[in-house]
Amino acid sequence: MVDFYNIISNSSDGNRHSYVVKINASHRVFEGHFPGNPIVPGVMSLMMIRECAERQLGRATHFAYIKDVKYIQAIVPNGEAINVCFDLDDNNLSGEVSSTSGTSLLKIKATLA
């Protein structure tokens, strides 16, 4: 989805990849999710992780299988950056979204195709 988030920085160390992203709090998705108390829809957080993985793989992909996804805290578009970190081993992804202070917001284990 266009303009949902901006990548501020990214780095890699072997199979470990880290992105710092900032969610666009004025994006139209928040007009309905939820007015006055916006939170990132679950599908949008998955899209953000997948798109970061695509950048690492250098190709388009999709989730073939999501083994486990755990939403620990709501991702709130409050103007602060968040971390999207994951390990990629072939098409296996294991990762997490967290606040910049280290609070875990989401964890995922999935297979990409």
C-alpha angles and dihedrals in degrees: 000000000000118000096359093126141357126221109232097181143339138195139178135207110184108302092347115097128185130191129183109207137177120212118224102242091195094056113130093240088076092060086079103022092078126325110221092005107051121190129173110260113241093241090054092054089051090049090053092052092047093049092051089051090050089056089055094045094044092226143077115270143166137206107274091180134000107205096181137356122175123188104206100173134002115267104233121197094227099146094263123117122248132204123242108192128171146158117231118199107174100307096336114109126192116175155135142223114217142166117260087254089061102257108148113235103170138004126198142182115187148145120238126209 
